[in-house]
Amino acid sequence: MSTDWLPTRRQDQLAMAKNWSAILASKGTAWEISQPEVAILNTKITKAEETLAIAQSSERTESTTALLNMRFKDLIDYMRYLKDRKFYKPLLTNADFIALGLKPKDTIKSPIPAPTDIARGSIELTIRYVLGKRTKKVTAKGACHPYYI
Protein backbone atom coordinates (compact mmCIF):
# COMPACT_ATOMS: atom_id res chain seq x y z
CA MET A 1 0.00 0.00 0.00
CA SER A 2 1.18 3.48 -0.76
CA THR A 3 -0.09 4.82 2.59
CA ASP A 4 1.30 1.93 4.61
CA TRP A 5 3.77 2.70 7.38
CA LEU A 6 5.91 -0.32 6.53
CA PRO A 7 8.90 0.05 4.15
CA THR A 8 8.64 -1.93 0.91
CA ARG A 9 12.17 -3.41 0.73
CA ARG A 10 13.04 -6.40 2.91
CA GLN A 11 16.30 -4.85 4.14
CA ASP A 12 14.42 -1.71 5.22
CA GLN A 13 11.79 -3.81 7.01
CA LEU A 14 14.53 -5.67 8.84
CA ALA A 15 16.26 -2.39 9.76
CA MET A 16 12.97 -1.02 11.12
CA ALA A 17 12.41 -4.18 13.17
CA LYS A 18 15.95 -3.95 14.61
CA ASN A 19 15.32 -0.30 15.47
CA TRP A 20 12.10 -1.28 17.26
CA SER A 21 13.96 -3.99 19.15
CA ALA A 22 16.62 -1.54 20.35
CA ILE A 23 14.03 1.03 21.43
CA LEU A 24 11.78 -1.55 23.11
CA ALA A 25 14.73 -2.97 25.04
CA SER A 26 15.10 0.36 26.83
CA LYS A 27 11.56 1.81 26.83
CA GLY A 28 9.42 -1.32 26.58
CA THR A 29 8.49 -1.58 30.24
CA ALA A 30 7.43 2.09 30.34
CA TRP A 31 5.18 1.39 27.34
CA GLU A 32 3.75 -1.74 29.01
CA ILE A 33 5.53 -4.12 26.62
CA SER A 34 6.86 -7.14 28.46
CA GLN A 35 10.31 -8.65 27.97
CA PRO A 36 8.90 -11.90 26.54
CA GLU A 37 7.21 -9.87 23.79
CA VAL A 38 10.52 -8.16 22.99
CA ALA A 39 12.20 -11.59 22.99
CA ILE A 40 9.61 -12.87 20.49
CA LEU A 41 10.36 -9.89 18.25
CA ASN A 42 14.11 -10.58 18.50
CA THR A 43 13.57 -14.25 17.60
CA LYS A 44 11.52 -13.32 14.56
CA ILE A 45 14.16 -10.78 13.50
CA THR A 46 16.94 -13.37 13.81
CA LYS A 47 15.04 -15.98 11.79
CA ALA A 48 14.15 -13.48 9.07
CA GLU A 49 17.73 -12.23 8.92
CA GLU A 50 19.18 -15.75 8.59
CA THR A 51 16.69 -16.69 5.87
CA LEU A 52 17.36 -13.43 3.99
CA ALA A 53 21.11 -14.18 4.02
CA ILE A 54 20.46 -17.64 2.53
CA ALA A 55 18.03 -16.22 -0.03
CA GLN A 56 20.60 -13.68 -1.22
CA SER A 57 23.30 -16.31 -1.65
CA SER A 58 23.79 -18.70 -4.56
CA GLU A 59 22.03 -21.45 -2.56
CA ARG A 60 18.60 -19.90 -3.15
CA THR A 61 15.87 -22.33 -4.13
CA GLU A 62 12.10 -22.13 -4.43
CA SER A 63 11.69 -23.53 -0.93
CA THR A 64 14.08 -20.88 0.41
CA THR A 65 11.98 -18.18 -1.22
CA ALA A 66 8.81 -19.64 0.29
CA LEU A 67 10.49 -19.84 3.72
CA LEU A 68 11.68 -16.23 3.35
CA ASN A 69 8.16 -15.07 2.54
CA MET A 70 6.77 -16.98 5.52
CA ARG A 71 9.40 -15.61 7.95
CA PHE A 72 8.89 -12.02 6.83
CA LYS A 73 5.12 -12.44 6.99
CA ASP A 74 5.50 -13.62 10.61
CA LEU A 75 7.78 -10.69 11.42
CA ILE A 76 5.50 -8.12 9.77
CA ASP A 77 2.38 -9.59 11.40
CA TYR A 78 4.05 -9.32 14.80
CA MET A 79 5.17 -5.76 14.08
CA ARG A 80 1.59 -4.87 13.09
CA TYR A 81 0.39 -6.49 16.34
CA LEU A 82 2.81 -4.41 18.40
CA LYS A 83 1.91 -1.23 16.55
CA ASP A 84 -1.85 -1.68 16.78
CA ARG A 85 -2.10 -3.19 20.28
CA LYS A 86 0.82 -1.80 22.22
CA PHE A 87 1.88 1.58 20.84
CA TYR A 88 -1.52 3.20 21.40
CA LYS A 89 -2.35 1.77 24.83
CA PRO A 90 -0.32 4.27 26.81
CA LEU A 91 -0.35 6.84 24.03
CA LEU A 92 3.21 7.54 22.92
CA THR A 93 4.51 11.01 22.24
CA ASN A 94 5.20 12.26 18.73
CA ALA A 95 8.93 11.93 19.40
CA ASP A 96 8.43 8.25 20.28
CA PHE A 97 6.49 7.61 17.07
CA ILE A 98 9.19 9.31 15.00
CA ALA A 99 11.92 7.30 16.77
CA LEU A 100 10.05 4.10 15.83
CA GLY A 101 9.90 5.23 12.19
CA LEU A 102 6.15 5.89 12.28
CA LYS A 103 4.14 8.97 11.47
CA PRO A 104 2.45 10.58 14.46
CA LYS A 105 -1.32 10.73 14.47
CA ASP A 106 -2.70 13.86 12.86
CA THR A 107 -4.95 15.58 15.39
CA ILE A 108 -5.89 18.55 13.21
CA LYS A 109 -9.09 17.74 11.36
CA SER A 110 -9.56 18.83 7.79
CA PRO A 111 -12.27 21.43 7.47
CA ILE A 112 -15.41 20.15 5.77
CA PRO A 113 -17.84 22.83 4.66
CA ALA A 114 -21.51 22.53 5.53
CA PRO A 115 -23.68 21.18 2.72
CA THR A 116 -25.34 23.91 0.65
CA ASP A 117 -27.58 21.85 -1.61
CA ILE A 118 -29.11 18.43 -1.94
CA ALA A 119 -27.19 16.17 -4.25
CA ARG A 120 -29.27 14.72 -7.03
CA GLY A 121 -28.55 11.83 -9.27
CA SER A 122 -30.17 9.27 -11.45
CA ILE A 123 -29.57 5.60 -11.94
CA GLU A 124 -30.23 4.00 -15.25
CA LEU A 125 -30.34 0.28 -15.71
CA THR A 126 -30.45 -1.21 -19.15
CA ILE A 127 -31.00 -4.89 -19.63
CA ARG A 128 -31.16 -6.44 -23.05
CA TYR A 129 -32.31 -9.88 -23.86
CA VAL A 130 -31.82 -10.95 -27.41
CA LEU A 131 -33.87 -13.91 -28.40
CA GLY A 132 -32.72 -15.66 -31.48
CA LYS A 133 -33.52 -18.89 -33.13
CA ARG A 134 -31.17 -21.60 -34.03
CA THR A 135 -32.58 -23.90 -36.63
CA LYS A 136 -31.88 -27.54 -36.99
CA LYS A 137 -32.92 -29.96 -39.59
CA VAL A 138 -36.48 -30.76 -39.02
CA THR A 139 -36.87 -34.39 -38.27
CA ALA A 140 -39.51 -36.32 -36.51
CA LYS A 141 -37.92 -35.48 -33.13
CA GLY A 142 -36.36 -32.05 -33.86
CA ALA A 143 -37.68 -28.51 -33.90
CA CYS A 144 -36.41 -24.91 -33.53
CA HIS A 145 -35.04 -23.99 -30.11
CA PRO A 146 -34.59 -20.42 -28.72
CA TYR A 147 -31.26 -19.45 -27.19
CA TYR A 148 -29.78 -16.40 -25.43
CA ILE A 149 -26.93 -14.37 -26.83
C-alpha positions in Angstrom: 0.0 0.0 0.0 1.2 3.5 -0.8 -0.1 4.8 2.6 1.3 1.9 4.6 3.8 2.7 7.4 5.9 -0.3 6.5 8.9 0.0 4.1 8.6 -1.9 0.9 12.2 -3.4 0.7 13.0 -6.4 2.9 16.3 -4.8 4.1 14.4 -1.7 5.2 11.8 -3.8 7.0 14.5 -5.7 8.8 16.3 -2.4 9.8 13.0 -1.0 11.1 12.4 -4.2 13.2 16.0 -3.9 14.6 15.3 -0.3 15.5 12.1 -1.3 17.3 14.0 -4.0 19.1 16.6 -1.5 20.4 14.0 1.0 21.4 11.8 -1.6 23.1 14.7 -3.0 25.0 15.1 0.4 26.8 11.6 1.8 26.8 9.4 -1.3 26.6 8.5 -1.6 30.2 7.4 2.1 30.3 5.2 1.4 27.3 3.7 -1.7 29.0 5.5 -4.1 26.6 6.9 -7.1 28.5 10.3 -8.6 28.0 8.9 -11.9 26.5 7.2 -9.9 23.8 10.5 -8.2 23.0 12.2 -11.6 23.0 9.6 -12.9 20.5 10.4 -9.9 18.2 14.1 -10.6 18.5 13.6 -14.3 17.6 11.5 -13.3 14.6 14.2 -10.8 13.5 16.9 -13.4 13.8 15.0 -16.0 11.8 14.1 -13.5 9.1 17.7 -12.2 8.9 19.2 -15.7 8.6 16.7 -16.7 5.9 17.4 -13.4 4.0 21.1 -14.2 4.0 20.5 -17.6 2.5 18.0 -16.2 0.0 20.6 -13.7 -1.2 23.3 -16.3 -1.7 23.8 -18.7 -4.6 22.0 -21.5 -2.6 18.6 -19.9 -3.1 15.9 -22.3 -4.1 12.1 -22.1 -4.4 11.7 -23.5 -0.9 14.1 -20.9 0.4 12.0 -18.2 -1.2 8.8 -19.6 0.3 10.5 -19.8 3.7 11.7 -16.2 3.4 8.2 -15.1 2.5 6.8 -17.0 5.5 9.4 -15.6 7.9 8.9 -12.0 6.8 5.1 -12.4 7.0 5.5 -13.6 10.6 7.8 -10.7 11.4 5.5 -8.1 9.8 2.4 -9.6 11.4 4.0 -9.3 14.8 5.2 -5.8 14.1 1.6 -4.9 13.1 0.4 -6.5 16.3 2.8 -4.4 18.4 1.9 -1.2 16.5 -1.9 -1.7 16.8 -2.1 -3.2 20.3 0.8 -1.8 22.2 1.9 1.6 20.8 -1.5 3.2 21.4 -2.4 1.8 24.8 -0.3 4.3 26.8 -0.3 6.8 24.0 3.2 7.5 22.9 4.5 11.0 22.2 5.2 12.3 18.7 8.9 11.9 19.4 8.4 8.2 20.3 6.5 7.6 17.1 9.2 9.3 15.0 11.9 7.3 16.8 10.1 4.1 15.8 9.9 5.2 12.2 6.2 5.9 12.3 4.1 9.0 11.5 2.5 10.6 14.5 -1.3 10.7 14.5 -2.7 13.9 12.9 -4.9 15.6 15.4 -5.9 18.5 13.2 -9.1 17.7 11.4 -9.6 18.8 7.8 -12.3 21.4 7.5 -15.4 20.2 5.8 -17.8 22.8 4.7 -21.5 22.5 5.5 -23.7 21.2 2.7 -25.3 23.9 0.7 -27.6 21.8 -1.6 -29.1 18.4 -1.9 -27.2 16.2 -4.2 -29.3 14.7 -7.0 -28.6 11.8 -9.3 -30.2 9.3 -11.5 -29.6 5.6 -11.9 -30.2 4.0 -15.3 -30.3 0.3 -15.7 -30.4 -1.2 -19.1 -31.0 -4.9 -19.6 -31.2 -6.4 -23.1 -32.3 -9.9 -23.9 -31.8 -11.0 -27.4 -33.9 -13.9 -28.4 -32.7 -15.7 -31.5 -33.5 -18.9 -33.1 -31.2 -21.6 -34.0 -32.6 -23.9 -36.6 -31.9 -27.5 -37.0 -32.9 -30.0 -39.6 -36.5 -30.8 -39.0 -36.9 -34.4 -38.3 -39.5 -36.3 -36.5 -37.9 -35.5 -33.1 -36.4 -32.1 -33.9 -37.7 -28.5 -33.9 -36.4 -24.9 -33.5 -35.0 -24.0 -30.1 -34.6 -20.4 -28.7 -31.3 -19.4 -27.2 -29.8 -16.4 -25.4 -26.9 -14.4 -26.8 
